[in-house]
Amino acid sequence: MTISLLEFLEQLASTPALLVTSVLTLGVILVNGWTDAPNAIATCISTRAMGPRTAIIMAAVFNFLGVFVMTMINATVAQTIYNMVDFGGNSHEALVALCAAMLAIVIWATAAWWFGIPTSESHALIAGISGAAIALQGGFAGINPSEWVKVLYGLALSTVMGFGTGWLVVKLIEKICCRMDRRNTFGFFKNAQITGAAGMAFMHGAQDGQKFMAVFMLGLFLAQGQAGVTKFQIPIWLMMLCSLVMGLGTSIGGLRIIKSVGMDMVKLEKYQGFSADLAAVVSLFVASVAGIPVSTTHTKTTAIMGVGAAKRLSSVNWGIVKEMVSAWILTFPGCGLIGFLLARLFMRIF
């Protein structure tokens, strides 16, 4: 099932709740663009392979392409997110609860950005809609365990594969280049890192774009009173809208996040930055093809940790890592609780 742009505009004009939900969902996508997407370019900026302004523009373009291209090829991540929670029953209350979930995500993400902590918008999205669904259904009947368990698979995959692949790639590059004059490799790895950062931005759009489009589709069907839809096709106009908004968010910038991820956590050389980008791209591609929703922030930062640890464990600023891990751990209960409380409040008011 799908919906045309004309049908969407007609519903938007006649359904105020859909208008609010759409604005909030686009707001979450915008926030994702400026808080999550900078992780893709953090390493190439920290090694001075690119300047911040140029890198942000490049990330915006490749975020757009990632959303558009990957969704055309494989939209299984979107289906997983859509079916993760149950917003069935009263369509009006479900739409109000979804609005609450979107607001919870914006609050959580903005707070994390303010403190410069690269929390995961993917985890915030999952936590927010899960909390709202629990409030709507009055218990854990609002959660679909068979789909939600994929989040746990994603956590394990992004941690193990990100760290392990980062460690392996940088060791392999060091082995291959051990007899080369390091000065002669600077140009190659500078260009390679720019390519890797573009690939990372592409995969960020491919993963996160699908997650937010799934929520957008959920809002559209709820506005039509169709809470039982389980299969859908994402229309091209929605791919373009979401990718443009995400690209706009990225173009606003995210220097606080770039500083935390690319400069404070590990001091990288160009070949190490390329290794981290390549490891993260491979991990995200595998997860996307398998339909497993993973955090791009989580994957990129664990890849950077793996690269740093390959040199020596003390190369990693474990104080920064501790802050990040704390934020990741707190996201599920924290954002989930905000989503739950706002959903209860909104359903009483509206």
C-alpha positions as a Markdown table, in Angstrom:
| # | Residue | x | y | z |
|---|---|---|---|---|
| 1 | Met | 0.0 | 0.0 | 0.0 |
| 2 | Thr | 1.2 | 3.5 | -0.7 |
| 3 | Ile | -0.1 | 7.1 | -1.1 |
| 4 | Ser | 0.3 | 9.7 | -3.8 |
| 5 | Leu | 1.5 | 13.3 | -3.1 |
| 6 | Leu | -1.9 | 14.7 | -4.1 |
| 7 | Glu | -3.7 | 12.4 | -1.6 |
| 8 | Phe | -1.2 | 13.4 | 1.1 |
| 9 | Leu | -1.8 | 17.1 | 0.5 |
| 10 | Glu | -5.6 | 16.6 | 0.6 |
| 11 | Gln | -5.3 | 14.7 | 3.9 |
| 12 | Leu | -3.0 | 17.3 | 5.3 |
| 13 | Ala | -5.5 | 20.1 | 4.6 |
| 14 | Ser | -8.3 | 18.2 | 6.3 |
| 15 | Thr | -6.6 | 16.5 | 9.2 |
| 16 | Pro | -4.9 | 18.8 | 11.7 |
| 17 | Ala | -3.4 | 15.9 | 13.6 |
| 18 | Leu | -1.7 | 14.6 | 10.5 |
| 19 | Leu | -0.3 | 18.1 | 9.9 |
| 20 | Val | 1.2 | 18.2 | 13.4 |
| 21 | Thr | 2.6 | 14.7 | 13.1 |
| 22 | Ser | 4.1 | 15.4 | 9.7 |
| 23 | Val | 5.8 | 18.6 | 11.0 |
| 24 | Leu | 7.1 | 16.8 | 14.1 |
| 25 | Thr | 8.4 | 13.9 | 12.0 |
| 26 | Leu | 10.2 | 16.2 | 9.6 |
| 27 | Gly | 11.5 | 18.1 | 12.6 |
| 28 | Val | 13.0 | 14.8 | 13.9 |
| 29 | Ile | 14.6 | 14.1 | 10.5 |
| 30 | Leu | 16.0 | 17.6 | 10.5 |
| 31 | Val | 17.5 | 17.1 | 14.0 |
| 32 | Asn | 18.9 | 13.8 | 12.9 |
| 33 | Gly | 20.6 | 15.5 | 10.0 |
| 34 | Trp | 22.4 | 18.0 | 12.2 |
| 35 | Thr | 23.2 | 15.7 | 15.2 |
| 36 | Asp | 23.7 | 12.2 | 13.7 |
| 37 | Ala | 25.0 | 12.9 | 10.2 |
| 38 | Pro | 28.1 | 14.8 | 11.4 |
| 39 | Asn | 29.5 | 11.5 | 12.6 |
| 40 | Ala | 29.9 | 10.5 | 9.0 |
| 41 | Ile | 32.4 | 13.3 | 8.3 |
| 42 | Ala | 34.0 | 13.7 | 11.8 |
| 43 | Thr | 37.1 | 11.8 | 10.9 |
| 44 | Cys | 37.9 | 13.5 | 7.6 |
| 45 | Ile | 37.6 | 16.9 | 9.3 |
| 46 | Ser | 39.7 | 15.9 | 12.3 |
| 47 | Thr | 42.6 | 14.7 | 10.0 |
| 48 | Arg | 42.1 | 17.8 | 7.9 |
| 49 | Ala | 41.4 | 15.8 | 4.7 |
| 50 | Met | 38.5 | 18.3 | 4.2 |
| 51 | Gly | 37.4 | 21.6 | 5.7 |
| 52 | Pro | 34.2 | 21.6 | 7.8 |
| 53 | Arg | 32.1 | 23.6 | 5.4 |
| 54 | Thr | 33.0 | 21.5 | 2.3 |
| 55 | Ala | 32.6 | 18.2 | 4.3 |
| 56 | Ile | 29.1 | 19.3 | 5.6 |
| 57 | Ile | 27.9 | 20.1 | 2.0 |
| 58 | Met | 29.3 | 16.7 | 0.8 |
| 59 | Ala | 27.5 | 14.9 | 3.6 |
| 60 | Ala | 24.3 | 16.6 | 2.8 |
| 61 | Val | 24.5 | 15.5 | -0.8 |
| 62 | Phe | 25.4 | 11.9 | 0.0 |
| 63 | Asn | 22.7 | 11.7 | 2.7 |
| 64 | Phe | 20.2 | 12.6 | 0.0 |
| 65 | Leu | 21.6 | 9.9 | -2.3 |
| 66 | Gly | 21.6 | 7.3 | 0.4 |
| 67 | Val | 18.0 | 7.8 | 1.3 |
| 68 | Phe | 16.9 | 7.7 | -2.3 |
| 69 | Val | 19.0 | 4.9 | -3.7 |
| 70 | Met | 18.9 | 2.4 | -0.9 |
| 71 | Thr | 15.2 | 2.7 | -0.4 |
| 72 | Met | 14.6 | 2.0 | -4.1 |
| 73 | Ile | 16.8 | -1.1 | -3.8 |
| 74 | Asn | 15.9 | -2.5 | -0.4 |
| 75 | Ala | 13.4 | -1.0 | 2.1 |
| 76 | Thr | 13.5 | -3.9 | 4.7 |
| 77 | Val | 14.8 | -1.6 | 7.5 |
| 78 | Ala | 11.7 | 0.6 | 7.0 |
| 79 | Gln | 9.5 | -2.4 | 7.3 |
| 80 | Thr | 11.2 | -3.6 | 10.5 |
| 81 | Ile | 10.7 | -0.2 | 12.2 |
| 82 | Tyr | 7.1 | 0.1 | 11.0 |
| 83 | Asn | 6.2 | -3.3 | 12.4 |
| 84 | Met | 8.2 | -3.0 | 15.7 |
| 85 | Val | 5.3 | -1.4 | 17.6 |
| 86 | Asp | 1.5 | -1.7 | 17.6 |
| 87 | Phe | -0.4 | 1.6 | 17.2 |
| 88 | Gly | -3.6 | -0.2 | 16.4 |
| 89 | Gly | -7.0 | 0.5 | 18.0 |
| 90 | Asn | -8.4 | 4.1 | 18.1 |
| 91 | Ser | -6.7 | 5.9 | 15.2 |
| 92 | His | -7.1 | 9.3 | 16.7 |
| 93 | Glu | -5.4 | 8.3 | 20.0 |
| 94 | Ala | -2.7 | 6.5 | 18.0 |
| 95 | Leu | -1.9 | 9.6 | 16.0 |
| 96 | Val | -1.8 | 11.7 | 19.2 |
| 97 | Ala | 0.6 | 9.1 | 20.8 |
| 98 | Leu | 2.8 | 9.2 | 17.7 |
| 99 | Cys | 3.0 | 13.0 | 17.9 |
| 100 | Ala | 4.2 | 12.6 | 21.5 |
| 101 | Ala | 6.8 | 10.1 | 20.4 |
| 102 | Met | 8.2 | 12.5 | 17.8 |
| 103 | Leu | 8.3 | 15.4 | 20.3 |
| 104 | Ala | 10.1 | 13.1 | 22.8 |
| 105 | Ile | 12.8 | 12.4 | 20.2 |
| 106 | Val | 13.3 | 16.1 | 19.4 |
| 107 | Ile | 13.7 | 16.9 | 23.1 |
| 108 | Trp | 16.2 | 14.1 | 23.7 |
| 109 | Ala | 18.2 | 14.7 | 20.6 |
| 110 | Thr | 18.4 | 18.5 | 21.2 |
| 111 | Ala | 19.6 | 18.0 | 24.7 |
| 112 | Ala | 22.3 | 15.6 | 23.6 |
| 113 | Trp | 23.4 | 18.0 | 20.9 |
| 114 | Trp | 23.6 | 20.8 | 23.4 |
| 115 | Phe | 26.0 | 18.8 | 25.5 |
| 116 | Gly | 28.0 | 17.6 | 22.5 |
| 117 | Ile | 27.2 | 13.9 | 23.1 |
| 118 | Pro | 26.7 | 11.9 | 19.9 |
| 119 | Thr | 23.7 | 10.0 | 21.1 |
| 120 | Ser | 21.9 | 7.8 | 18.6 |
| 121 | Glu | 18.8 | 9.2 | 16.9 |
| 122 | Ser | 18.0 | 5.7 | 15.7 |
| 123 | His | 17.9 | 4.5 | 19.3 |
| 124 | Ala | 15.9 | 7.6 | 20.3 |
| 125 | Leu | 13.4 | 6.9 | 17.6 |
| 126 | Ile | 13.0 | 3.3 | 18.6 |
| 127 | Ala | 12.7 | 4.2 | 22.3 |
| 128 | Gly | 10.3 | 7.1 | 21.7 |
| 129 | Ile | 7.8 | 5.2 | 19.6 |
| 130 | Ser | 8.1 | 2.2 | 21.9 |
| 131 | Gly | 7.3 | 4.3 | 25.0 |
| 132 | Ala | 4.3 | 5.9 | 23.2 |
| 133 | Ala | 3.0 | 2.5 | 22.0 |
| 134 | Ile | 3.2 | 1.1 | 25.6 |
| 135 | Ala | 1.2 | 4.2 | 26.8 |
| 136 | Leu | -1.4 | 3.7 | 24.0 |
| 137 | Gln | -1.9 | 0.0 | 24.6 |
| 138 | Gly | -1.6 | 0.2 | 28.4 |
| 139 | Gly | 1.2 | -2.3 | 28.5 |
| 140 | Phe | 3.8 | -4.2 | 26.6 |
| 141 | Ala | 1.2 | -5.5 | 24.2 |
| 142 | Gly | 2.2 | -2.4 | 22.2 |
| 143 | Ile | 5.6 | -4.0 | 21.4 |
| 144 | Asn | 6.2 | -6.6 | 18.8 |
| 145 | Pro | 9.0 | -8.8 | 20.3 |
| 146 | Ser | 9.9 | -10.6 | 17.0 |
| 147 | Glu | 10.7 | -7.2 | 15.4 |
| 148 | Trp | 12.1 | -5.4 | 18.4 |
| 149 | Val | 14.7 | -8.2 | 19.0 |
| 150 | Lys | 16.3 | -7.0 | 15.8 |
| 151 | Val | 17.3 | -3.9 | 17.6 |
| 152 | Leu | 19.3 | -6.0 | 20.1 |
| 153 | Tyr | 20.9 | -7.8 | 17.1 |
| 154 | Gly | 21.7 | -4.4 | 15.7 |
| 155 | Leu | 23.4 | -3.3 | 19.0 |
| 156 | Ala | 25.6 | -6.4 | 19.0 |
| 157 | Leu | 26.3 | -6.2 | 15.3 |
| 158 | Ser | 27.3 | -2.5 | 15.3 |
| 159 | Thr | 29.5 | -2.9 | 18.4 |
| 160 | Val | 31.3 | -6.1 | 17.5 |
| 161 | Met | 31.5 | -5.6 | 13.7 |
| 162 | Gly | 32.3 | -1.8 | 14.0 |
| 163 | Phe | 35.1 | -2.3 | 16.5 |
| 164 | Gly | 36.4 | -5.5 | 15.0 |
| 165 | Thr | 36.4 | -4.3 | 11.4 |
| 166 | Gly | 38.0 | -1.1 | 12.4 |
| 167 | Trp | 40.8 | -3.0 | 14.1 |
| 168 | Leu | 41.2 | -5.4 | 11.3 |
| 169 | Val | 41.2 | -2.8 | 8.4 |
| 170 | Val | 43.8 | -0.5 | 10.0 |
| 171 | Lys | 46.1 | -3.5 | 10.8 |
| 172 | Leu | 45.8 | -4.7 | 7.2 |
| 173 | Ile | 46.6 | -1.2 | 5.8 |
| 174 | Glu | 49.6 | -1.0 | 8.1 |
| 175 | Lys | 50.8 | -4.4 | 7.0 |
| 176 | Ile | 50.4 | -3.5 | 3.3 |
| 177 | Cys | 52.1 | -0.1 | 3.6 |
| 178 | Cys | 54.8 | -0.9 | 6.2 |
| 179 | Arg | 57.6 | -0.6 | 3.6 |
| 180 | Met | 56.3 | 2.6 | 2.0 |
| 181 | Asp | 57.5 | 6.1 | 2.7 |
| 182 | Arg | 54.6 | 7.6 | 4.8 |
| 183 | Arg | 55.0 | 11.0 | 3.0 |
| 184 | Asn | 54.2 | 9.3 | -0.3 |
| 185 | Thr | 50.9 | 7.9 | 1.0 |
| 186 | Phe | 49.4 | 11.2 | 2.3 |
| 187 | Gly | 47.8 | 12.2 | -1.0 |
| 188 | Phe | 46.3 | 8.7 | -1.6 |
| 189 | Phe | 44.8 | 8.4 | 1.9 |
| 190 | Lys | 43.5 | 12.0 | 1.8 |
| 191 | Asn | 41.5 | 11.2 | -1.3 |
| 192 | Ala | 40.6 | 7.7 | 0.1 |
| 193 | Gln | 39.3 | 9.3 | 3.3 |
| 194 | Ile | 37.1 | 11.8 | 1.4 |
| 195 | Thr | 35.7 | 8.8 | -0.5 |
| 196 | Gly | 35.2 | 6.9 | 2.7 |
| 197 | Ala | 33.4 | 9.9 | 4.3 |
| 198 | Ala | 31.1 | 10.1 | 1.3 |
| 199 | Gly | 30.3 | 6.4 | 1.6 |
| 200 | Met | 29.6 | 6.9 | 5.3 |
| 201 | Ala | 27.2 | 9.8 | 4.6 |
| 202 | Phe | 25.5 | 7.6 | 2.0 |
| 203 | Met | 25.0 | 4.7 | 4.4 |
| 204 | His | 23.8 | 7.1 | 7.1 |
| 205 | Gly | 21.0 | 8.2 | 4.7 |
| 206 | Ala | 20.4 | 4.6 | 3.7 |
| 207 | Gln | 19.9 | 3.4 | 7.3 |
| 208 | Asp | 18.4 | 6.4 | 9.1 |
| 209 | Gly | 16.3 | 7.7 | 6.2 |
| 210 | Gln | 14.3 | 4.5 | 6.0 |
| 211 | Lys | 13.6 | 4.5 | 9.8 |
| 212 | Phe | 12.1 | 7.9 | 9.7 |
| 213 | Met | 10.1 | 7.3 | 6.5 |
| 214 | Ala | 8.6 | 4.3 | 8.2 |
| 215 | Val | 7.3 | 6.5 | 11.0 |
| 216 | Phe | 6.0 | 9.0 | 8.4 |
| 217 | Met | 4.1 | 6.2 | 6.7 |
| 218 | Leu | 2.7 | 5.1 | 10.0 |
| 219 | Gly | 1.3 | 8.6 | 10.6 |
| 220 | Leu | -0.3 | 8.7 | 7.1 |
| 221 | Phe | -2.1 | 5.4 | 7.6 |
| 222 | Leu | -3.3 | 6.3 | 11.1 |
| 223 | Ala | -4.7 | 9.6 | 9.7 |
| 224 | Gln | -6.7 | 7.4 | 7.2 |
| 225 | Gly | -8.0 | 5.3 | 10.1 |
| 226 | Gln | -6.0 | 2.3 | 8.8 |
| 227 | Ala | -4.0 | 1.1 | 11.8 |
| 228 | Gly | -3.7 | -2.4 | 10.6 |
| 229 | Val | -1.5 | -1.9 | 7.5 |
| 230 | Thr | 1.6 | -4.1 | 7.7 |
| 231 | Lys | 2.9 | -3.9 | 4.2 |
| 232 | Phe | 3.6 | -0.7 | 2.3 |
| 233 | Gln | 5.6 | 0.9 | -0.5 |
| 234 | Ile | 7.4 | 4.2 | 0.2 |
| 235 | Pro | 6.5 | 6.7 | -2.5 |
| 236 | Ile | 9.3 | 8.5 | -4.4 |
| 237 | Trp | 8.0 | 12.0 | -3.3 |
| 238 | Leu | 8.5 | 10.9 | 0.4 |
| 239 | Met | 12.0 | 9.7 | -0.3 |
| 240 | Met | 12.8 | 13.0 | -1.9 |
| 241 | Leu | 11.2 | 15.0 | 0.9 |
| 242 | Cys | 12.9 | 13.1 | 3.7 |
| 243 | Ser | 16.3 | 13.1 | 2.1 |
| 244 | Leu | 16.1 | 16.9 | 1.4 |
| 245 | Val | 15.2 | 17.6 | 5.0 |
| 246 | Met | 18.0 | 15.4 | 6.3 |
| 247 | Gly | 20.4 | 17.1 | 3.9 |
| 248 | Leu | 19.2 | 20.5 | 5.2 |
| 249 | Gly | 19.8 | 19.4 | 8.7 |
| 250 | Thr | 23.3 | 18.3 | 7.9 |
| 251 | Ser | 24.1 | 21.6 | 6.1 |
| 252 | Ile | 23.2 | 23.4 | 9.4 |
| 253 | Gly | 26.2 | 21.7 | 10.8 |
| 254 | Gly | 27.2 | 19.8 | 13.9 |
| 255 | Leu | 30.6 | 20.9 | 15.0 |
| 256 | Arg | 30.0 | 20.0 | 18.6 |
| 257 | Ile | 29.4 | 16.4 | 17.6 |
| 258 | Ile | 32.4 | 16.4 | 15.1 |
| 259 | Lys | 34.7 | 17.6 | 17.9 |
| 260 | Ser | 33.6 | 14.9 | 20.3 |
| 261 | Val | 33.8 | 12.0 | 17.8 |
| 262 | Gly | 36.6 | 13.0 | 15.5 |
| 263 | Met | 38.9 | 15.1 | 17.7 |
| 264 | Asp | 38.5 | 14.3 | 21.4 |
| 265 | Met | 38.0 | 10.5 | 21.4 |
| 266 | Val | 41.0 | 9.4 | 19.3 |
| 267 | Lys | 43.7 | 11.3 | 17.6 |
| 268 | Leu | 43.8 | 9.9 | 14.0 |
| 269 | Glu | 46.1 | 10.1 | 11.0 |
| 270 | Lys | 44.6 | 10.0 | 7.5 |
| 271 | Tyr | 45.0 | 6.3 | 7.0 |
| 272 | Gln | 43.4 | 5.6 | 10.3 |
| 273 | Gly | 40.5 | 7.9 | 9.5 |
| 274 | Phe | 40.0 | 6.1 | 6.2 |
| 275 | Ser | 40.1 | 2.7 | 8.1 |
| 276 | Ala | 37.4 | 3.9 | 10.5 |
| 277 | Asp | 35.2 | 5.1 | 7.6 |
| 278 | Leu | 35.6 | 1.9 | 5.6 |
| 279 | Ala | 34.9 | -0.3 | 8.6 |
| 280 | Ala | 31.7 | 1.6 | 9.4 |
| 281 | Val | 30.5 | 1.6 | 5.7 |
| 282 | Val | 31.0 | -2.2 | 5.5 |
| 283 | Ser | 29.1 | -2.7 | 8.8 |
| 284 | Leu | 26.2 | -0.5 | 7.9 |
| 285 | Phe | 25.9 | -2.0 | 4.4 |
| 286 | Val | 25.7 | -5.5 | 5.8 |
| 287 | Ala | 23.1 | -4.4 | 8.4 |
| 288 | Ser | 21.0 | -2.6 | 5.7 |
| 289 | Val | 20.9 | -5.6 | 3.4 |
| 290 | Ala | 19.9 | -7.8 | 6.3 |
| 291 | Gly | 17.1 | -5.4 | 7.3 |
| 292 | Ile | 18.6 | -4.9 | 10.8 |
| 293 | Pro | 18.2 | -1.4 | 12.1 |
| 294 | Val | 21.5 | -0.2 | 13.6 |
| 295 | Ser | 22.8 | 3.1 | 14.9 |
| 296 | Thr | 25.1 | 4.9 | 12.5 |
| 297 | Thr | 26.5 | 6.8 | 15.5 |
| 298 | His | 27.2 | 3.6 | 17.4 |
| 299 | Thr | 28.7 | 1.9 | 14.4 |
| 300 | Lys | 31.0 | 4.8 | 13.5 |
| 301 | Thr | 32.2 | 5.5 | 17.0 |
| 302 | Thr | 33.0 | 1.8 | 17.7 |
| 303 | Ala | 34.9 | 1.6 | 14.4 |
| 304 | Ile | 37.0 | 4.6 | 15.5 |
| 305 | Met | 37.6 | 2.9 | 18.9 |
| 306 | Gly | 38.7 | -0.2 | 17.1 |
| 307 | Val | 41.2 | 1.8 | 15.0 |
| 308 | Gly | 42.5 | 3.6 | 18.0 |
| 309 | Ala | 42.8 | 0.4 | 20.0 |
| 310 | Ala | 44.8 | -1.3 | 17.2 |
| 311 | Lys | 47.7 | 1.1 | 18.0 |
| 312 | Arg | 47.4 | 0.8 | 21.8 |
| 313 | Leu | 44.5 | 0.9 | 24.2 |
| 314 | Ser | 45.7 | 4.2 | 25.7 |
| 315 | Ser | 45.3 | 5.9 | 22.3 |
| 316 | Val | 41.5 | 6.0 | 23.0 |
| 317 | Asn | 40.2 | 8.7 | 25.3 |
| 318 | Trp | 38.1 | 6.3 | 27.5 |
| 319 | Gly | 36.6 | 9.2 | 29.4 |
| 320 | Ile | 34.9 | 10.4 | 26.2 |
| 321 | Val | 34.0 | 6.8 | 25.4 |
| 322 | Lys | 32.4 | 6.5 | 28.9 |
| 323 | Glu | 30.2 | 9.5 | 28.2 |
| 324 | Met | 29.1 | 8.2 | 24.9 |
| 325 | Val | 28.3 | 4.7 | 26.2 |
| 326 | Ser | 26.4 | 6.3 | 29.1 |
| 327 | Ala | 24.3 | 8.2 | 26.6 |
| 328 | Trp | 23.6 | 5.1 | 24.6 |
| 329 | Ile | 22.5 | 3.2 | 27.6 |
| 330 | Leu | 20.3 | 6.0 | 28.9 |
| 331 | Thr | 18.6 | 6.6 | 25.5 |
| 332 | Phe | 16.3 | 3.6 | 25.7 |
| 333 | Pro | 14.9 | 4.1 | 29.2 |
| 334 | Gly | 15.2 | 7.9 | 29.0 |
| 335 | Cys | 13.7 | 8.7 | 25.7 |
| 336 | Gly | 11.2 | 5.8 | 26.1 |
| 337 | Leu | 10.0 | 7.3 | 29.4 |
| 338 | Ile | 9.6 | 10.8 | 27.9 |
| 339 | Gly | 7.6 | 9.2 | 25.0 |
| 340 | Phe | 5.4 | 7.3 | 27.4 |
| 341 | Leu | 4.7 | 10.3 | 29.7 |
| 342 | Leu | 4.1 | 12.7 | 26.8 |
| 343 | Ala | 1.8 | 10.2 | 25.1 |
| 344 | Arg | -0.3 | 9.8 | 28.3 |
| 345 | Leu | -0.4 | 13.6 | 28.7 |
| 346 | Phe | -1.4 | 14.2 | 25.1 |
| 347 | Met | -4.1 | 11.5 | 25.0 |
| 348 | Arg | -5.7 | 13.2 | 28.1 |
| 349 | Ile | -5.5 | 16.7 | 26.6 |
| 350 | Phe | -6.5 | 15.9 | 23.0 |
